[in-house]
Amino acid sequence: MQFVETANKYNCKVELSNGTLVVDAKSIMSVMRLAATKGTVLNIVADGEDADEAAEALVKLVEEGFGEMGPADEAAS
């Protein structure tokens, strides 16, 4: 999972939340517990020495559709 792999590149603590549940974004099993589907609003919280860089990289990854968005998806977003 690209999100978890990206989160693990950083030393800071990274958490992901769907508004109800907060999980460790560096654990694929934890992230799967969110059961997030397309359109789910997620909050990313990073804390530590490289938190800003981690948050920026993760937001960019999500905004770019994990590299999986086609032209039709990009036009709709």
PDB file of N, CA, C and O in Angstrom, chain B, residues numbered from 101:
ATOM      1  N   MET B 101       0.849  -1.169   0.000  1.00  0.00           N
ATOM      2  CA  MET B 101       0.000   0.000   0.000  1.00  0.00           C
ATOM      3  C   MET B 101       0.898   1.237   0.000  1.00  0.00           C
ATOM      4  O   MET B 101       1.707   1.428   0.908  1.00  0.00           O
ATOM      5  N   GLN B 102       0.747   2.071  -1.028  1.00  0.00           N
ATOM      6  CA  GLN B 102       1.597   3.242  -1.201  1.00  0.00           C
ATOM      7  C   GLN B 102       1.560   4.202  -0.023  1.00  0.00           C
ATOM      8  O   GLN B 102       2.586   4.775   0.343  1.00  0.00           O
ATOM      9  N   PHE B 103       0.394   4.381   0.572  1.00  0.00           N
ATOM     10  CA  PHE B 103       0.270   5.336   1.675  1.00  0.00           C
ATOM     11  C   PHE B 103       1.156   4.910   2.842  1.00  0.00           C
ATOM     12  O   PHE B 103       1.907   5.722   3.382  1.00  0.00           O
ATOM     13  N   VAL B 104       1.074   3.665   3.221  1.00  0.00           N
ATOM     14  CA  VAL B 104       1.861   3.138   4.345  1.00  0.00           C
ATOM     15  C   VAL B 104       3.348   3.178   4.011  1.00  0.00           C
ATOM     16  O   VAL B 104       4.166   3.538   4.857  1.00  0.00           O
ATOM     17  N   GLU B 105       3.699   2.811   2.787  1.00  0.00           N
ATOM     18  CA  GLU B 105       5.104   2.844   2.377  1.00  0.00           C
ATOM     19  C   GLU B 105       5.660   4.264   2.458  1.00  0.00           C
ATOM     20  O   GLU B 105       6.781   4.471   2.922  1.00  0.00           O
ATOM     21  N   THR B 106       4.880   5.230   2.011  1.00  0.00           N
ATOM     22  CA  THR B 106       5.313   6.626   2.065  1.00  0.00           C
ATOM     23  C   THR B 106       5.437   7.092   3.514  1.00  0.00           C
ATOM     24  O   THR B 106       6.428   7.729   3.869  1.00  0.00           O
ATOM     25  N   ALA B 107       4.466   6.792   4.343  1.00  0.00           N
ATOM     26  CA  ALA B 107       4.507   7.182   5.757  1.00  0.00           C
ATOM     27  C   ALA B 107       5.749   6.617   6.442  1.00  0.00           C
ATOM     28  O   ALA B 107       6.352   7.279   7.287  1.00  0.00           O
ATOM     29  N   ASN B 108       6.124   5.410   6.082  1.00  0.00           N
ATOM     30  CA  ASN B 108       7.270   4.758   6.713  1.00  0.00           C
ATOM     31  C   ASN B 108       8.619   5.316   6.273  1.00  0.00           C
ATOM     32  O   ASN B 108       9.645   4.941   6.840  1.00  0.00           O
ATOM     33  N   LYS B 109       8.645   6.190   5.290  1.00  0.00           N
ATOM     34  CA  LYS B 109       9.891   6.825   4.857  1.00  0.00           C
ATOM     35  C   LYS B 109      10.332   7.912   5.842  1.00  0.00           C
ATOM     36  O   LYS B 109      11.459   8.403   5.778  1.00  0.00           O
ATOM     37  N   TYR B 110       9.430   8.276   6.745  1.00  0.00           N
ATOM     38  CA  TYR B 110       9.688   9.392   7.659  1.00  0.00           C
ATOM     39  C   TYR B 110       9.816   8.896   9.096  1.00  0.00           C
ATOM     40  O   TYR B 110       9.234   7.875   9.463  1.00  0.00           O
ATOM     41  N   ASN B 111      10.578   9.625   9.900  1.00  0.00           N
ATOM     42  CA  ASN B 111      10.804   9.239  11.296  1.00  0.00           C
ATOM     43  C   ASN B 111       9.681   9.662  12.230  1.00  0.00           C
ATOM     44  O   ASN B 111       9.542   9.112  13.323  1.00  0.00           O
ATOM     45  N   CYS B 112       8.888  10.624  11.811  1.00  0.00           N
ATOM     46  CA  CYS B 112       7.836  11.154  12.675  1.00  0.00           C
ATOM     47  C   CYS B 112       6.689  10.158  12.858  1.00  0.00           C
ATOM     48  O   CYS B 112       6.568   9.175  12.127  1.00  0.00           O
ATOM     49  N   LYS B 113       5.865  10.441  13.843  1.00  0.00           N
ATOM     50  CA  LYS B 113       4.645   9.671  14.069  1.00  0.00           C
ATOM     51  C   LYS B 113       3.606  10.170  13.067  1.00  0.00           C
ATOM     52  O   LYS B 113       3.439  11.379  12.906  1.00  0.00           O
ATOM     53  N   VAL B 114       2.910   9.262  12.396  1.00  0.00           N
ATOM     54  CA  VAL B 114       1.875   9.645  11.436  1.00  0.00           C
ATOM     55  C   VAL B 114       0.599   8.889  11.776  1.00  0.00           C
ATOM     56  O   VAL B 114       0.587   7.661  11.866  1.00  0.00           O
ATOM     57  N   GLU B 115      -0.477   9.651  11.963  1.00  0.00           N
ATOM     58  CA  GLU B 115      -1.776   9.048  12.246  1.00  0.00           C
ATOM     59  C   GLU B 115      -2.764   9.442  11.157  1.00  0.00           C
ATOM     60  O   GLU B 115      -2.654  10.508  10.550  1.00  0.00           O
ATOM     61  N   LEU B 116      -3.722   8.568  10.926  1.00  0.00           N
ATOM     62  CA  LEU B 116      -4.751   8.767   9.919  1.00  0.00           C
ATOM     63  C   LEU B 116      -6.089   8.561  10.594  1.00  0.00           C
ATOM     64  O   LEU B 116      -6.259   7.626  11.376  1.00  0.00           O
ATOM     65  N   SER B 117      -7.048   9.441  10.292  1.00  0.00           N
ATOM     66  CA  SER B 117      -8.350   9.370  10.940  1.00  0.00           C
ATOM     67  C   SER B 117      -9.467   9.554   9.927  1.00  0.00           C
ATOM     68  O   SER B 117      -9.341  10.319   8.970  1.00  0.00           O
ATOM     69  N   ASN B 118     -10.562   8.840  10.155  1.00  0.00           N
ATOM     70  CA  ASN B 118     -11.754   9.018   9.323  1.00  0.00           C
ATOM     71  C   ASN B 118     -12.809   9.825  10.071  1.00  0.00           C
ATOM     72  O   ASN B 118     -13.966   9.872   9.653  1.00  0.00           O
ATOM     73  N   GLY B 119     -12.423  10.453  11.166  1.00  0.00           N
ATOM     74  CA  GLY B 119     -13.337  11.250  11.968  1.00  0.00           C
ATOM     75  C   GLY B 119     -13.885  10.494  13.167  1.00  0.00           C
ATOM     76  O   GLY B 119     -14.359  11.098  14.130  1.00  0.00           O
ATOM     77  N   THR B 120     -13.817   9.190  13.104  1.00  0.00           N
ATOM     78  CA  THR B 120     -14.290   8.338  14.191  1.00  0.00           C
ATOM     79  C   THR B 120     -13.146   7.541  14.799  1.00  0.00           C
ATOM     80  O   THR B 120     -13.033   7.419  16.019  1.00  0.00           O
ATOM     81  N   LEU B 121     -12.308   7.006  13.935  1.00  0.00           N
ATOM     82  CA  LEU B 121     -11.226   6.119  14.338  1.00  0.00           C
ATOM     83  C   LEU B 121      -9.887   6.742  13.952  1.00  0.00           C
ATOM     84  O   LEU B 121      -9.736   7.254  12.843  1.00  0.00           O
ATOM     85  N   VAL B 122      -8.920   6.701  14.861  1.00  0.00           N
ATOM     86  CA  VAL B 122      -7.564   7.182  14.591  1.00  0.00           C
ATOM     87  C   VAL B 122      -6.643   5.972  14.597  1.00  0.00           C
ATOM     88  O   VAL B 122      -6.658   5.173  15.534  1.00  0.00           O
ATOM     89  N   VAL B 123      -5.823   5.840  13.524  1.00  0.00           N
ATOM     90  CA  VAL B 123      -4.936   4.683  13.415  1.00  0.00           C
ATOM     91  C   VAL B 123      -3.523   5.117  13.076  1.00  0.00           C
ATOM     92  O   VAL B 123      -3.290   6.244  12.639  1.00  0.00           O
ATOM     93  N   ASP B 124      -2.580   4.201  13.287  1.00  0.00           N
ATOM     94  CA  ASP B 124      -1.176   4.389  12.936  1.00  0.00           C
ATOM     95  C   ASP B 124      -1.054   4.250  11.419  1.00  0.00           C
ATOM     96  O   ASP B 124      -1.300   3.176  10.871  1.00  0.00           O
ATOM     97  N   ALA B 125      -0.674   5.336  10.742  1.00  0.00           N
ATOM     98  CA  ALA B 125      -0.589   5.329   9.283  1.00  0.00           C
ATOM     99  C   ALA B 125       0.599   4.538   8.757  1.00  0.00           C
ATOM    100  O   ALA B 125       0.747   4.376   7.546  1.00  0.00           O
ATOM    101  N   LYS B 126       1.452   4.040   9.658  1.00  0.00           N
ATOM    102  CA  LYS B 126       2.599   3.247   9.242  1.00  0.00           C
ATOM    103  C   LYS B 126       2.315   1.751   9.306  1.00  0.00           C
ATOM    104  O   LYS B 126       3.191   0.936   9.016  1.00  0.00           O
ATOM    105  N   SER B 127       1.107   1.395   9.681  1.00  0.00           N
ATOM    106  CA  SER B 127       0.706  -0.007   9.800  1.00  0.00           C
ATOM    107  C   SER B 127      -0.409  -0.312   8.798  1.00  0.00           C
ATOM    108  O   SER B 127      -1.495   0.262   8.879  1.00  0.00           O
ATOM    109  N   ILE B 128      -0.140  -1.202   7.870  1.00  0.00           N
ATOM    110  CA  ILE B 128      -1.144  -1.519   6.856  1.00  0.00           C
ATOM    111  C   ILE B 128      -2.409  -2.111   7.478  1.00  0.00           C
ATOM    112  O   ILE B 128      -3.516  -1.843   7.012  1.00  0.00           O
ATOM    113  N   MET B 129      -2.247  -2.904   8.514  1.00  0.00           N
ATOM    114  CA  MET B 129      -3.422  -3.497   9.167  1.00  0.00           C
ATOM    115  C   MET B 129      -4.261  -2.422   9.840  1.00  0.00           C
ATOM    116  O   MET B 129      -5.490  -2.491   9.823  1.00  0.00           O
ATOM    117  N   SER B 130      -3.608  -1.431  10.430  1.00  0.00           N
ATOM    118  CA  SER B 130      -4.340  -0.336  11.070  1.00  0.00           C
ATOM    119  C   SER B 130      -5.077   0.504  10.035  1.00  0.00           C
ATOM    120  O   SER B 130      -6.246   0.842  10.224  1.00  0.00           O
ATOM    121  N   VAL B 131      -4.403   0.839   8.949  1.00  0.00           N
ATOM    122  CA  VAL B 131      -5.021   1.653   7.900  1.00  0.00           C
ATOM    123  C   VAL B 131      -6.218   0.925   7.293  1.00  0.00           C
ATOM    124  O   VAL B 131      -7.230   1.552   6.976  1.00  0.00           O
ATOM    125  N   MET B 132      -6.110  -0.366   7.134  1.00  0.00           N
ATOM    126  CA  MET B 132      -7.227  -1.149   6.577  1.00  0.00           C
ATOM    127  C   MET B 132      -8.449  -1.095   7.481  1.00  0.00           C
ATOM    128  O   MET B 132      -9.576  -1.221   7.002  1.00  0.00           O
ATOM    129  N   ARG B 133      -8.245  -0.911   8.774  1.00  0.00           N
ATOM    130  CA  ARG B 133      -9.375  -0.824   9.722  1.00  0.00           C
ATOM    131  C   ARG B 133     -10.276   0.371   9.431  1.00  0.00           C
ATOM    132  O   ARG B 133     -11.448   0.369   9.807  1.00  0.00           O
ATOM    133  N   LEU B 134      -9.738   1.389   8.766  1.00  0.00           N
ATOM    134  CA  LEU B 134     -10.547   2.559   8.434  1.00  0.00           C
ATOM    135  C   LEU B 134     -11.597   2.248   7.368  1.00  0.00           C
ATOM    136  O   LEU B 134     -12.600   2.952   7.258  1.00  0.00           O
ATOM    137  N   ALA B 135     -11.366   1.198   6.587  1.00  0.00           N
ATOM    138  CA  ALA B 135     -12.292   0.814   5.507  1.00  0.00           C
ATOM    139  C   ALA B 135     -12.628   2.014   4.630  1.00  0.00           C
ATOM    140  O   ALA B 135     -13.782   2.199   4.241  1.00  0.00           O
ATOM    141  N   ALA B 136     -11.631   2.822   4.321  1.00  0.00           N
ATOM    142  CA  ALA B 136     -11.827   4.031   3.524  1.00  0.00           C
ATOM    143  C   ALA B 136     -12.005   3.677   2.056  1.00  0.00           C
ATOM    144  O   ALA B 136     -11.227   2.913   1.483  1.00  0.00           O
ATOM    145  N   THR B 137     -13.026   4.239   1.471  1.00  0.00           N
ATOM    146  CA  THR B 137     -13.285   4.066   0.048  1.00  0.00           C
ATOM    147  C   THR B 137     -13.170   5.423  -0.630  1.00  0.00           C
ATOM    148  O   THR B 137     -13.013   6.442   0.041  1.00  0.00           O
ATOM    149  N   LYS B 138     -13.246   5.441  -1.944  1.00  0.00           N
ATOM    150  CA  LYS B 138     -13.165   6.699  -2.686  1.00  0.00           C
ATOM    151  C   LYS B 138     -14.226   7.656  -2.150  1.00  0.00           C
ATOM    152  O   LYS B 138     -15.401   7.306  -2.032  1.00  0.00           O
ATOM    153  N   GLY B 139     -13.787   8.865  -1.829  1.00  0.00           N
ATOM    154  CA  GLY B 139     -14.702   9.867  -1.307  1.00  0.00           C
ATOM    155  C   GLY B 139     -14.680  10.003   0.205  1.00  0.00           C
ATOM    156  O   GLY B 139     -15.236  10.960   0.743  1.00  0.00           O
ATOM    157  N   THR B 140     -14.047   9.064   0.902  1.00  0.00           N
ATOM    158  CA  THR B 140     -13.939   9.147   2.355  1.00  0.00           C
ATOM    159  C   THR B 140     -13.017  10.306   2.725  1.00  0.00           C
ATOM    160  O   THR B 140     -11.925  10.432   2.170  1.00  0.00           O
ATOM    161  N   VAL B 141     -13.445  11.138   3.644  1.00  0.00           N
ATOM    162  CA  VAL B 141     -12.617  12.243   4.127  1.00  0.00           C
ATOM    163  C   VAL B 141     -11.692  11.705   5.211  1.00  0.00           C
ATOM    164  O   VAL B 141     -12.143  11.134   6.204  1.00  0.00           O
ATOM    165  N   LEU B 142     -10.407  11.894   5.006  1.00  0.00           N
ATOM    166  CA  LEU B 142      -9.408  11.424   5.961  1.00  0.00           C
ATOM    167  C   LEU B 142      -8.577  12.602   6.458  1.00  0.00           C
ATOM    168  O   LEU B 142      -8.316  13.549   5.716  1.00  0.00           O
ATOM    169  N   ASN B 143      -8.174  12.533   7.695  1.00  0.00           N
ATOM    170  CA  ASN B 143      -7.298  13.534   8.294  1.00  0.00           C
ATOM    171  C   ASN B 143      -5.943  12.892   8.548  1.00  0.00           C
ATOM    172  O   ASN B 143      -5.853  11.789   9.086  1.00  0.00           O
ATOM    173  N   ILE B 144      -4.887  13.603   8.152  1.00  0.00           N
ATOM    174  CA  ILE B 144      -3.518  13.145   8.367  1.00  0.00           C
ATOM    175  C   ILE B 144      -2.897  14.030   9.436  1.00  0.00           C
ATOM    176  O   ILE B 144      -2.922  15.255   9.325  1.00  0.00           O
ATOM    177  N   VAL B 145      -2.337  13.408  10.475  1.00  0.00           N
ATOM    178  CA  VAL B 145      -1.646  14.149  11.527  1.00  0.00           C
ATOM    179  C   VAL B 145      -0.243  13.566  11.653  1.00  0.00           C
ATOM    180  O   VAL B 145      -0.069  12.372  11.898  1.00  0.00           O
ATOM    181  N   ALA B 146       0.747  14.425  11.481  1.00  0.00           N
ATOM    182  CA  ALA B 146       2.143  14.000  11.613  1.00  0.00           C
ATOM    183  C   ALA B 146       2.788  14.815  12.721  1.00  0.00           C
ATOM    184  O   ALA B 146       2.559  16.020  12.828  1.00  0.00           O
ATOM    185  N   ASP B 147       3.599  14.154  13.549  1.00  0.00           N
ATOM    186  CA  ASP B 147       4.237  14.817  14.675  1.00  0.00           C
ATOM    187  C   ASP B 147       5.662  14.310  14.825  1.00  0.00           C
ATOM    188  O   ASP B 147       5.889  13.108  14.964  1.00  0.00           O
ATOM    189  N   GLY B 148       6.607  15.216  14.795  1.00  0.00           N
ATOM    190  CA  GLY B 148       8.002  14.829  14.959  1.00  0.00           C
ATOM    191  C   GLY B 148       8.916  15.646  14.072  1.00  0.00           C
ATOM    192  O   GLY B 148       8.498  16.631  13.465  1.00  0.00           O
ATOM    193  N   GLU B 149      10.175  15.226  14.003  1.00  0.00           N
ATOM    194  CA  GLU B 149      11.211  16.015  13.342  1.00  0.00           C
ATOM    195  C   GLU B 149      10.954  16.289  11.868  1.00  0.00           C
ATOM    196  O   GLU B 149      11.291  17.375  11.396  1.00  0.00           O
ATOM    197  N   ASP B 150      10.381  15.372  11.130  1.00  0.00           N
ATOM    198  CA  ASP B 150      10.143  15.576   9.700  1.00  0.00           C
ATOM    199  C   ASP B 150       8.645  15.526   9.376  1.00  0.00           C
ATOM    200  O   ASP B 150       8.242  15.090   8.297  1.00  0.00           O
ATOM    201  N   ALA B 151       7.849  15.974  10.317  1.00  0.00           N
ATOM    202  CA  ALA B 151       6.387  15.904  10.193  1.00  0.00           C
ATOM    203  C   ALA B 151       5.855  16.705   8.999  1.00  0.00           C
ATOM    204  O   ALA B 151       4.972  16.237   8.280  1.00  0.00           O
ATOM    205  N   ASP B 152       6.389  17.901   8.793  1.00  0.00           N
ATOM    206  CA  ASP B 152       5.896  18.722   7.682  1.00  0.00           C
ATOM    207  C   ASP B 152       6.131  18.039   6.342  1.00  0.00           C
ATOM    208  O   ASP B 152       5.250  18.016   5.482  1.00  0.00           O
ATOM    209  N   GLU B 153       7.321  17.487   6.173  1.00  0.00           N
ATOM    210  CA  GLU B 153       7.655  16.803   4.923  1.00  0.00           C
ATOM    211  C   GLU B 153       6.771  15.573   4.721  1.00  0.00           C
ATOM    212  O   GLU B 153       6.303  15.314   3.613  1.00  0.00           O
ATOM    213  N   ALA B 154       6.549  14.827   5.785  1.00  0.00           N
ATOM    214  CA  ALA B 154       5.710  13.631   5.708  1.00  0.00           C
ATOM    215  C   ALA B 154       4.287  13.999   5.320  1.00  0.00           C
ATOM    216  O   ALA B 154       3.699  13.390   4.426  1.00  0.00           O
ATOM    217  N   ALA B 155       3.739  14.998   5.996  1.00  0.00           N
ATOM    218  CA  ALA B 155       2.360  15.414   5.710  1.00  0.00           C
ATOM    219  C   ALA B 155       2.227  15.889   4.271  1.00  0.00           C
ATOM    220  O   ALA B 155       1.262  15.541   3.591  1.00  0.00           O
ATOM    221  N   GLU B 156       3.184  16.680   3.802  1.00  0.00           N
ATOM    222  CA  GLU B 156       3.149  17.164   2.421  1.00  0.00           C
ATOM    223  C   GLU B 156       3.197  16.017   1.426  1.00  0.00           C
ATOM    224  O   GLU B 156       2.454  16.017   0.444  1.00  0.00           O
ATOM    225  N   ALA B 157       4.060  15.043   1.668  1.00  0.00           N
ATOM    226  CA  ALA B 157       4.191  13.905   0.756  1.00  0.00           C
ATOM    227  C   ALA B 157       2.908  13.070   0.731  1.00  0.00           C
ATOM    228  O   ALA B 157       2.482  12.618  -0.332  1.00  0.00           O
ATOM    229  N   LEU B 158       2.301  12.868   1.883  1.00  0.00           N
ATOM    230  CA  LEU B 158       1.082  12.061   1.956  1.00  0.00           C
ATOM    231  C   LEU B 158      -0.109  12.781   1.333  1.00  0.00           C
ATOM    232  O   LEU B 158      -0.916  12.158   0.643  1.00  0.00           O
ATOM    233  N   VAL B 159      -0.225  14.071   1.567  1.00  0.00           N
ATOM    234  CA  VAL B 159      -1.308  14.834   0.945  1.00  0.00           C
ATOM    235  C   VAL B 159      -1.148  14.815  -0.574  1.00  0.00           C
ATOM    236  O   VAL B 159      -2.126  14.631  -1.298  1.00  0.00           O
ATOM    237  N   LYS B 160       0.063  15.002  -1.053  1.00  0.00           N
ATOM    238  CA  LYS B 160       0.328  14.975  -2.500  1.00  0.00           C
ATOM    239  C   LYS B 160      -0.045  13.620  -3.085  1.00  0.00           C
ATOM    240  O   LYS B 160      -0.663  13.547  -4.147  1.00  0.00           O
ATOM    241  N   LEU B 161       0.327  12.555  -2.398  1.00  0.00           N
ATOM    242  CA  LEU B 161       0.006  11.205  -2.856  1.00  0.00           C
ATOM    243  C   LEU B 161      -1.500  11.019  -3.011  1.00  0.00           C
ATOM    244  O   LEU B 161      -1.966  10.476  -4.013  1.00  0.00           O
ATOM    245  N   VAL B 162      -2.250  11.468  -2.025  1.00  0.00           N
ATOM    246  CA  VAL B 162      -3.712  11.345  -2.067  1.00  0.00           C
ATOM    247  C   VAL B 162      -4.290  12.229  -3.163  1.00  0.00           C
ATOM    248  O   VAL B 162      -5.129  11.777  -3.942  1.00  0.00           O
ATOM    249  N   GLU B 163      -3.852  13.483  -3.232  1.00  0.00           N
ATOM    250  CA  GLU B 163      -4.373  14.406  -4.233  1.00  0.00           C
ATOM    251  C   GLU B 163      -4.119  13.925  -5.654  1.00  0.00           C
ATOM    252  O   GLU B 163      -4.905  14.200  -6.561  1.00  0.00           O
ATOM    253  N   GLU B 164      -3.023  13.208  -5.842  1.00  0.00           N
ATOM    254  CA  GLU B 164      -2.687  12.694  -7.167  1.00  0.00           C
ATOM    255  C   GLU B 164      -3.318  11.336  -7.435  1.00  0.00           C
ATOM    256  O   GLU B 164      -3.012  10.690  -8.437  1.00  0.00           O
ATOM    257  N   GLY B 165      -4.197  10.907  -6.542  1.00  0.00           N
ATOM    258  CA  GLY B 165      -4.915   9.654  -6.750  1.00  0.00           C
ATOM    259  C   GLY B 165      -4.030   8.429  -6.687  1.00  0.00           C
ATOM    260  O   GLY B 165      -4.311   7.417  -7.330  1.00  0.00           O
ATOM    261  N   PHE B 166      -2.959   8.518  -5.915  1.00  0.00           N
ATOM    262  CA  PHE B 166      -2.028   7.391  -5.761  1.00  0.00           C
ATOM    263  C   PHE B 166      -1.443   6.965  -7.105  1.00  0.00           C
ATOM    264  O   PHE B 166      -1.020   5.821  -7.271  1.00  0.00           O
ATOM    265  N   GLY B 167      -1.422   7.901  -8.068  1.00  0.00           N
ATOM    266  CA  GLY B 167      -0.896   7.598  -9.393  1.00  0.00           C
ATOM    267  C   GLY B 167      -1.825   6.741 -10.218  1.00  0.00           C
ATOM    268  O   GLY B 167      -1.432   6.237 -11.271  1.00  0.00           O
ATOM    269  N   GLU B 168      -3.059   6.564  -9.757  1.00  0.00           N
ATOM    270  CA  GLU B 168      -3.990   5.672 -10.440  1.00  0.00           C
ATOM    271  C   GLU B 168      -5.133   6.393 -11.140  1.00  0.00           C
ATOM    272  O   GLU B 168      -5.944   5.761 -11.816  1.00  0.00           O
ATOM    273  N   MET B 169      -5.202   7.716 -10.984  1.00  0.00           N
ATOM    274  CA  MET B 169      -6.299   8.452 -11.602  1.00  0.00           C
ATOM    275  C   MET B 169      -6.047   8.607 -13.088  1.00  0.00           C
ATOM    276  O   MET B 169      -4.938   8.933 -13.510  1.00  0.00           O
ATOM    277  N   GLY B 170      -7.064   8.375 -13.864  1.00  0.00           N
ATOM    278  CA  GLY B 170      -6.995   8.592 -15.310  1.00  0.00           C
ATOM    279  C   GLY B 170      -7.503   9.978 -15.637  1.00  0.00           C
ATOM    280  O   GLY B 170      -7.936  10.698 -14.737  1.00  0.00           O
ATOM    281  N   PRO B 171      -7.463  10.375 -16.895  1.00  0.00           N
ATOM    282  CA  PRO B 171      -7.905  11.700 -17.300  1.00  0.00           C
ATOM    283  C   PRO B 171      -9.359  12.005 -16.901  1.00  0.00           C
ATOM    284  O   PRO B 171      -9.664  13.134 -16.517  1.00  0.00           O
ATOM    285  N   ALA B 172     -10.240  11.034 -16.986  1.00  0.00           N
ATOM    286  CA  ALA B 172     -11.642  11.254 -16.617  1.00  0.00           C
ATOM    287  C   ALA B 172     -11.779  11.515 -15.131  1.00  0.00           C
ATOM    288  O   ALA B 172     -12.569  12.367 -14.728  1.00  0.00           O
ATOM    289  N   ASP B 173     -11.026  10.801 -14.308  1.00  0.00           N
ATOM    290  CA  ASP B 173     -11.066  11.001 -12.852  1.00  0.00           C
ATOM    291  C   ASP B 173     -10.518  12.370 -12.490  1.00  0.00           C
ATOM    292  O   ASP B 173     -11.074  13.045 -11.625  1.00  0.00           O
ATOM    293  N   GLU B 174      -9.422  12.798 -13.143  1.00  0.00           N
ATOM    294  CA  GLU B 174      -8.824  14.087 -12.834  1.00  0.00           C
ATOM    295  C   GLU B 174      -9.761  15.228 -13.192  1.00  0.00           C
ATOM    296  O   GLU B 174      -9.829  16.223 -12.471  1.00  0.00           O
ATOM    297  N   ALA B 175     -10.483  15.095 -14.293  1.00  0.00           N
ATOM    298  CA  ALA B 175     -11.416  16.133 -14.713  1.00  0.00           C
ATOM    299  C   ALA B 175     -12.576  16.261 -13.728  1.00  0.00           C
ATOM    300  O   ALA B 175     -13.117  17.351 -13.541  1.00  0.00           O
ATOM    301  N   ALA B 176     -12.950  15.165 -13.109  1.00  0.00           N
ATOM    302  CA  ALA B 176     -14.075  15.154 -12.167  1.00  0.00           C
ATOM    303  C   ALA B 176     -13.689  15.679 -10.786  1.00  0.00           C
ATOM    304  O   ALA B 176     -14.560  16.061 -10.005  1.00  0.00           O
ATOM    305  N   SER B 177     -12.387  15.700 -10.478  1.00  0.00           N
ATOM    306  CA  SER B 177     -11.979  16.135  -9.128  1.00  0.00           C
ATOM    307  C   SER B 177     -11.775  17.608  -9.033  1.00  0.00           C
ATOM    308  O   SER B 177     -11.432  18.116  -7.965  1.00  0.00           O
TER     309      SER B 177
END
